């Protein structure tokens, strides 16, 4: 049996075709709170987009009823600030894109499932510059 499993799930791929990179461990993100934008049958929201938070996006999300900036210690949620990376729901990123408020994304940490709804060309237009990238 191939050892291409990670945490009991098939090893995830990113939108570029490589192994899914970590999105963030501080704050800890991901539907499974493993730092990655892994998806699975339990994740109805498809938290697959590794996004870099901006004040504009945080305000947009709050205006849509999802306040990501306010800490909720009872859920272990620190609240997000501009610059934090977070695994966003695919539908929320698409909604923000259509409204002109989409945050940049980290392609290497964005799950390939996103390509079912958003073209790689569109995603590349929102690619965050990686540290050390030329």
C-alpha positions as CSV (number, residue, x, y, z in Angstrom):
1,X,0.0,0.0,0.0
2,X,1.5,3.4,-0.9
3,X,2.5,5.7,1.9
4,X,0.9,8.7,0.2
5,X,-1.2,9.5,3.2
6,X,-1.1,12.4,5.6
7,X,-3.1,12.1,8.8
8,X,-5.2,9.3,7.2
9,X,-6.1,11.5,4.2
10,X,-4.5,11.3,0.8
11,X,-1.5,13.7,0.6
12,X,-3.0,17.1,-0.6
13,X,-1.9,19.0,-3.7
14,X,-1.8,22.7,-4.2
15,X,-3.1,24.7,-7.2
16,X,0.3,24.5,-8.8
17,X,0.4,20.7,-8.7
18,X,2.9,20.4,-5.8
19,X,2.5,19.2,-2.3
20,X,0.3,21.5,-0.2
21,X,2.4,23.8,1.9
22,X,1.6,25.1,5.3
23,X,-0.6,28.2,5.4
24,X,-0.1,29.3,9.0
25,X,0.6,27.8,12.4
26,X,0.5,31.2,14.1
27,X,-2.4,31.7,14.1
28,X,-3.2,28.0,13.7
29,X,-5.5,27.7,10.7
30,X,-7.2,25.1,8.6
31,X,-10.5,23.3,9.0
32,X,-8.6,20.6,10.8
33,X,-6.4,23.1,12.7
34,X,-3.3,21.5,11.2
35,X,-1.9,24.7,9.7
36,X,-2.9,23.6,6.2
37,X,-5.9,24.3,3.9
38,X,-6.8,20.6,3.8
39,X,-10.3,19.7,2.8
40,X,-12.4,16.7,3.4
41,X,-16.0,15.5,3.6
42,X,-16.5,17.2,7.0
43,X,-15.5,20.6,5.6
44,X,-18.8,21.9,4.1
45,X,-17.3,25.4,3.7
46,X,-14.3,24.2,1.7
47,X,-11.6,26.1,3.7
48,X,-9.1,25.7,0.8
49,X,-7.8,29.2,0.0
50,X,-4.7,30.3,1.9
51,X,-5.3,34.1,2.1
52,X,-3.2,36.9,3.4
53,X,-5.5,39.1,5.5
54,X,-6.0,42.8,4.8
55,X,-8.0,45.4,6.6
56,X,-10.2,45.7,3.5
57,X,-11.0,42.0,3.4
58,X,-11.6,41.7,7.2
59,X,-14.1,44.6,7.0
60,X,-15.7,42.9,3.9
61,X,-16.0,39.6,5.7
62,X,-17.5,41.3,8.8
63,X,-20.0,43.0,6.6
64,X,-21.1,39.6,5.4
65,X,-21.6,38.3,9.0
66,X,-18.2,36.6,9.5
67,X,-16.2,38.7,11.8
68,X,-12.6,37.3,11.6
69,X,-11.0,40.2,13.5
70,X,-12.7,39.8,16.9
71,X,-11.0,37.3,19.2
72,X,-13.2,34.5,20.5
73,X,-11.1,32.9,23.3
74,X,-13.9,30.4,24.1
75,X,-13.2,28.8,20.6
76,X,-9.4,29.3,20.8
77,X,-9.7,31.9,18.1
78,X,-7.2,34.9,18.5
79,X,-8.8,37.2,15.9
80,X,-7.0,38.0,12.7
81,X,-5.0,41.1,11.8
82,X,-3.7,42.3,8.4
83,X,-0.8,40.1,7.4
84,X,-2.1,37.0,9.0
85,X,-2.6,34.0,6.8
86,X,-5.9,32.1,7.1
87,X,-7.6,29.3,5.2
88,X,-10.7,30.9,3.8
89,X,-13.9,29.3,2.5
90,X,-13.7,29.1,-1.2
91,X,-17.2,30.7,-1.6
92,X,-16.1,33.7,0.6
93,X,-13.0,34.3,-1.5
94,X,-15.1,34.2,-4.7
95,X,-17.6,36.6,-3.2
96,X,-14.8,39.0,-2.1
97,X,-13.3,38.7,-5.6
98,X,-16.5,39.7,-7.2
99,X,-16.9,42.6,-4.8
100,X,-13.3,43.9,-5.4
101,X,-12.2,43.0,-1.9
102,X,-10.3,39.7,-2.4
103,X,-7.1,39.2,-0.4
104,X,-3.9,37.9,-1.9
105,X,-3.4,34.2,-1.7
106,X,-0.4,31.9,-1.2
107,X,-0.6,29.5,-4.2
108,X,1.6,26.8,-2.7
109,X,-0.7,26.6,0.3
110,X,-4.0,26.8,-1.6
111,X,-5.6,23.4,-2.1
112,X,-6.1,22.2,-5.7
113,X,-9.9,21.8,-5.2
114,X,-10.1,25.6,-5.7
115,X,-9.3,25.0,-9.4
116,X,-12.8,23.5,-9.7
117,X,-14.3,27.0,-9.3
118,X,-11.5,29.5,-10.0
119,X,-9.0,29.4,-12.9
120,X,-5.3,29.3,-12.2
121,X,-4.9,32.4,-14.3
122,X,-7.2,34.3,-11.9
123,X,-5.5,32.9,-8.9
124,X,-2.0,33.9,-10.2
125,X,-3.4,37.5,-10.4
126,X,-3.8,37.4,-6.6
127,X,-0.6,35.6,-5.8
128,X,1.1,36.9,-2.7
129,X,4.9,37.3,-3.1
130,X,6.7,34.6,-1.2
131,X,9.7,35.5,1.0
132,X,12.8,34.7,-1.0
133,X,11.0,34.6,-4.3
134,X,12.6,36.3,-7.3
